[in-house]
Amino acid sequence: MVMADKDQTSYEDPNDEDRLDRLGQKIAKARGEKHETGPETHSTLGKGWRLATELVAAPMVAGAMGLGLDRWLGTLPLFLLIGIGIGFAAGMLNVTRAMKEMEPDKGDDDDE
């Protein structure tokens, strides 16, 4: 196997700069298209599923944690009920936050 000296081999190609420019333009174009997301791009069904998932998942997770504590401490239904209550409150908070994210900006015309 013959190895070439670094000084003898030139890796610079005059077309490389043009190719890099074209690649940069393609990347910028692709990024521009992908970042055009907002409240108007979400489907109504997707919004509904997100809200339902937020509302159901939090009480289930917190309830499971409460059940685990109950079994560990031998205090069955106490922490289960507390966990479900906290989970429901967290789920409602998450739904409220998600609704605010999905809400289109109405502008700040009320400041006048």
PyMOL commands that set and color helices and strands:
alter all, ss='L'
color gray80, all
select helices_A, chain A and resi 14-34+39-41+44-73+78-102+109-111
alter helices_A, ss='H'
color red, helices_A
deselect
rebuild
show_as cartoon
